[in-house]
Amino acid sequence: MVEHPRIVLLGLPGSGKGTQAAFMTKAWGVPAFSSGEYFRNLRRAGALSAEIAAKISAGGLVSDEDVSAIVVEAFLSTQRAQAGFVLDGYPRTVAQAAFLDEYLSKQSLGLSAVIYIDLPEEVAFKRIAGRRICPQDGDVYNVHYSPSSREGFCDRCGSALVQRDDDREESVSVRMRKYDEVTKVLTGYYARRHILISVDGSLTPDDVFCRIAQELDDKA
């Protein structure tokens, strides 16, 4: 039985990191932090600089120093993250990974595992670019895999569905390219440290989680 794990989730945008983070929070009682969602919330609240907001809208990356400082202040340094956590979207570069290693090492801690959710790029692209969200109740649909009964409208409340700026095809293309250029290097970085676990992201979410839980138990 996994207790108080410290986990990093890696994978293409659309690979299901957010879904698995929610499963882990429910199963193991550890908080999850999505850096992407946190930055989007800051942007909606008008708390981001115009430069950083524009980068996120275009699918670009914020500087390593800015991201790391924000993640520490907003999450890693808080009381709720002291007994384990799940990080979704951070680190995204080797520089951020090295910062995280050093930060945890100063507390005599380390990562329990890094989970890489492996998914073909074309499938991940459809998952993101096809995503539509209800602005009223937050329900999520996908025009390719799980469309609403009435095209463009929420089944529950009837509101017009919207597409996030960074889910548009041009932004998704940039996000995928950034992943190939930068983030994918992290799989090698963590594999060399023997803490990388790779799972097939094309399985059902429940099956993906079962595979992850089994691998973590085996490691323990």
ZANU-807446 format. One record per residue (C-alpha): x, y, z. Coordinates in steps of 0.001 Angstrom, whole numbers, plus 500000, padded with zeros to 6 digits. Example, Ala and Ser with C-alpha at 12.3 -4.5 7.8 and 13.67 -1.06 7.14 Angstrom:
# residues 2
+--------+--------+--------+
|     px |     py |     pz |
+--------+--------+--------+
| 512300 | 495500 | 507800 |
| 513670 | 498940 | 507140 |
+--------+--------+--------+
***
This chain:
# residues 220
+--------+--------+--------+
|     px |     py |     pz |
+--------+--------+--------+
| 500000 | 500000 | 500000 |
| 501459 | 503328 | 498900 |
| 501666 | 505910 | 501685 |
| 502392 | 509629 | 501299 |
| 504046 | 509376 | 497875 |
| 505781 | 512287 | 496168 |
| 505016 | 511881 | 492481 |
| 505689 | 513755 | 489255 |
| 503433 | 513060 | 486272 |
| 504900 | 513302 | 482765 |
| 503206 | 512925 | 479410 |
| 501931 | 514770 | 476394 |
| 499181 | 517324 | 476913 |
| 496015 | 515233 | 476740 |
| 497641 | 512039 | 478023 |
| 495452 | 511988 | 481130 |
| 497769 | 513443 | 483778 |
| 494996 | 515458 | 485392 |
| 492701 | 512432 | 485594 |
| 495406 | 510315 | 487224 |
| 496282 | 513102 | 489649 |
| 492649 | 513135 | 490791 |
| 492692 | 509349 | 491248 |
| 495872 | 509573 | 493322 |
| 494463 | 512310 | 495526 |
| 491383 | 510222 | 496237 |
| 493247 | 506945 | 496767 |
| 496250 | 508165 | 498753 |
| 495064 | 511391 | 500363 |
| 497856 | 513531 | 498899 |
| 497227 | 516922 | 497284 |
| 497756 | 517441 | 493565 |
| 499030 | 520615 | 491957 |
| 498584 | 521420 | 488270 |
| 500928 | 524209 | 487279 |
| 499032 | 524725 | 484023 |
| 495695 | 525132 | 485801 |
| 497264 | 527395 | 488407 |
| 498684 | 529708 | 485741 |
| 495350 | 529756 | 483899 |
| 493571 | 530749 | 487108 |
| 496077 | 533537 | 487700 |
| 495517 | 534759 | 484174 |
| 491731 | 534767 | 484568 |
| 492124 | 536743 | 487801 |
| 494369 | 539258 | 486046 |
| 497256 | 538365 | 488351 |
| 499758 | 537513 | 485605 |
| 501930 | 539915 | 483691 |
| 500800 | 540532 | 480113 |
| 503978 | 538846 | 478837 |
| 503412 | 535612 | 480769 |
| 499687 | 535561 | 479938 |
| 500445 | 535896 | 476222 |
| 502949 | 533041 | 476371 |
| 500437 | 530716 | 478012 |
| 497690 | 531616 | 475529 |
| 500043 | 530768 | 472667 |
| 501048 | 527469 | 474254 |
| 504524 | 528687 | 475158 |
| 506561 | 528129 | 478308 |
| 507215 | 530536 | 481159 |
| 510854 | 530844 | 482318 |
| 512246 | 528109 | 484574 |
| 512990 | 530587 | 487347 |
| 509487 | 532091 | 487335 |
| 507758 | 528712 | 487253 |
| 509852 | 527211 | 490040 |
| 509421 | 530219 | 492305 |
| 505652 | 530204 | 491805 |
| 505310 | 526439 | 492368 |
| 507286 | 526642 | 495615 |
| 505353 | 529623 | 496928 |
| 501925 | 528401 | 495865 |
| 502269 | 524725 | 496725 |
| 505522 | 523009 | 497702 |
| 506180 | 525261 | 500699 |
| 502638 | 524910 | 502062 |
| 501693 | 522647 | 504942 |
| 499422 | 520482 | 502796 |
| 502317 | 519380 | 500569 |
| 504560 | 518210 | 503391 |
| 503184 | 514647 | 503672 |
| 503246 | 513827 | 499959 |
| 502049 | 515352 | 496699 |
| 501366 | 514872 | 493018 |
| 502833 | 517374 | 490550 |
| 501114 | 517676 | 487175 |
| 502895 | 519886 | 484655 |
| 505956 | 520605 | 486793 |
| 508811 | 520141 | 486184 |
| 508766 | 520644 | 482427 |
| 512481 | 521099 | 481832 |
| 515684 | 519563 | 483146 |
| 516486 | 522866 | 484858 |
| 513171 | 522721 | 486724 |
| 513762 | 519058 | 487582 |
| 517188 | 519890 | 489010 |
| 515651 | 522692 | 491054 |
| 513014 | 520315 | 492431 |
| 515686 | 517734 | 493317 |
| 517668 | 520346 | 495208 |
| 514594 | 521736 | 496946 |
| 513549 | 518296 | 498215 |
| 517097 | 517288 | 499089 |
| 517385 | 520253 | 501454 |
| 514478 | 518694 | 503357 |
| 516063 | 515215 | 503229 |
| 513319 | 514129 | 500848 |
| 513124 | 512732 | 497322 |
| 510580 | 511737 | 494722 |
| 508860 | 508377 | 495169 |
| 508391 | 507950 | 491420 |
| 507964 | 509765 | 488129 |
| 505045 | 508439 | 486096 |
| 505271 | 508755 | 482316 |
| 501885 | 508278 | 480638 |
| 502783 | 507178 | 477122 |
| 500272 | 508132 | 474418 |
| 500605 | 508547 | 470630 |
| 500778 | 512207 | 469641 |
| 497847 | 511991 | 467214 |
| 495570 | 510646 | 469959 |
| 496704 | 513296 | 472427 |
| 496126 | 516010 | 469807 |
| 492511 | 514931 | 469275 |
| 491910 | 514744 | 473012 |
| 492960 | 518371 | 473461 |
| 491889 | 520098 | 470252 |
| 488530 | 518324 | 470426 |
| 487851 | 519351 | 474024 |
| 484881 | 521618 | 474736 |
| 483930 | 522922 | 478188 |
| 480692 | 524197 | 479684 |
| 481412 | 527614 | 481245 |
| 478550 | 527194 | 483725 |
| 479011 | 523769 | 485321 |
| 482468 | 522785 | 484074 |
| 481355 | 519631 | 482228 |
| 483870 | 518527 | 479607 |
| 483077 | 517041 | 476184 |
| 485142 | 516014 | 473180 |
| 483957 | 516382 | 469608 |
| 485828 | 513197 | 468624 |
| 485318 | 510874 | 471595 |
| 482489 | 512134 | 473822 |
| 480403 | 514791 | 472047 |
| 477381 | 516460 | 473604 |
| 473963 | 515281 | 472456 |
| 473305 | 518651 | 470831 |
| 476404 | 519853 | 469048 |
| 477953 | 522852 | 470751 |
| 475722 | 522836 | 473830 |
| 475978 | 521335 | 477313 |
| 473746 | 518325 | 477965 |
| 473164 | 519323 | 481573 |
| 472382 | 523048 | 481453 |
| 472159 | 523899 | 477759 |
| 474905 | 526523 | 477837 |
| 477025 | 527063 | 474730 |
| 480273 | 525113 | 475013 |
| 483586 | 526916 | 474739 |
| 487112 | 525980 | 473718 |
| 490011 | 527181 | 475842 |
| 492500 | 529392 | 474013 |
| 495323 | 526916 | 474636 |
| 493159 | 524033 | 473337 |
| 492896 | 525563 | 469853 |
| 494746 | 523649 | 467147 |
| 497486 | 526231 | 466637 |
| 498216 | 526388 | 470380 |
| 498082 | 522597 | 470713 |
| 500649 | 522289 | 467921 |
| 502977 | 524612 | 469826 |
| 502438 | 522674 | 473073 |
| 503236 | 519389 | 471340 |
| 506365 | 520841 | 469766 |
| 507531 | 522256 | 473102 |
| 506987 | 518825 | 474637 |
| 509124 | 517138 | 471984 |
| 511853 | 519776 | 472292 |
| 512054 | 520068 | 476062 |
| 509825 | 517991 | 478315 |
| 510408 | 514576 | 476733 |
| 514066 | 514853 | 477747 |
| 512847 | 514421 | 481327 |
| 511991 | 510764 | 480728 |
| 515683 | 510097 | 480152 |
| 516673 | 512263 | 483106 |
| 514472 | 510292 | 485506 |
| 515135 | 506909 | 483873 |
| 518829 | 507345 | 484651 |
| 517862 | 507834 | 488289 |
| 515776 | 504628 | 488190 |
| 512548 | 506256 | 489365 |
| 510695 | 506395 | 486029 |
| 507555 | 504287 | 485580 |
| 506057 | 504138 | 482082 |
| 502402 | 503201 | 481542 |
| 500235 | 502862 | 478444 |
| 498004 | 505940 | 478289 |
| 495668 | 504388 | 475716 |
| 494166 | 502135 | 478400 |
| 491062 | 503173 | 480302 |
| 491742 | 505680 | 483134 |
| 490938 | 503000 | 485727 |
| 493371 | 500549 | 484135 |
| 496085 | 503213 | 483905 |
| 495714 | 503909 | 487613 |
| 495784 | 500207 | 488494 |
| 499043 | 499814 | 486559 |
| 500539 | 502830 | 488332 |
| 499474 | 501602 | 491779 |
| 500914 | 498144 | 491117 |
| 504222 | 499553 | 489916 |
| 504490 | 501769 | 492987 |
| 503704 | 498858 | 495291 |
| 506379 | 496786 | 493548 |
| 508917 | 499586 | 494014 |
| 508028 | 499898 | 497692 |
+--------+--------+--------+
***
